[in-house]
Amino acid sequence: ARTKHIEVDYHFVRERVSQKQLQIKFISSKDQLADIFTKPLPLPQFEACRRNLTLLSSLESG
C-alpha cells in the first residue's frame, strides 16, 4: 500500500512537470530550511534556518 502511494505521487508530480505546471529546483543540503523540523542541528545552523524562515521566539517578539 505504501509503495502504491509513492507511485501515485511520483506520477502526479511527473505529469505536472511535463505540463509545465510544476518546476523542480535543486536545493543544496546546506540550504534545506526544512532541516530545522526534521533533525537536530548545531546552534549556528539552527539559528540560520530560523532566521531564513523569519521565525521569532516569544521572547524576541515582546
N, C-alpha and C positions, 0 to 999 in steps of 0.2 A: 504493500500500500504506500509506503513512504517513497519507494523508487518511482512508482507511478506518478505521485505528486510532483516529484522533481522533473520527470519527463514532461508533464503538462506545463510546468512553469518554464522550462527550457524552451519548449516550442512556442509558448506565448511570447516570450522575450524575443526569440529569433524572428518570429513573424513581425513584431513591431519594429524591429531594426530594419528588416527588409522593406517595410512600408515607409521607412524614414519617419516614424512616429516616436522613435526612441533612439538615442545616441549613446553608445557605450564609450566611456572615457577611462583610461588607465589612471589610477591614483597610486602613487608610490606608498610603500608601507609607512614611511615617516610622516606622511600627510593624512593618514587614515584617522579622521576625527572620531569615528565610531569606536576606536580602541578604548576610549575613556569609559565606555559602557560594557566592554567585553573582557577586559583583562587588567590585572594590576599594572600600574605604570610608575616609574620613578617620578618623584615630585615635580621636577622641572618639566617633564613631558606631560604630566597630568595638568599642570598649570597652563602650559601652552595650548593643549587641547581645549581646556575650559575657556581660555581667552578667545580662541577662534570660534567657539560655539556661542560666545557672548553670554555666558552664564555668570551670575554673581552669587556669592553666598549671602545668606540673610544678614550677616554682619556687615558686609560691604554695601548692601543696598539701603541700609539705615532703617 
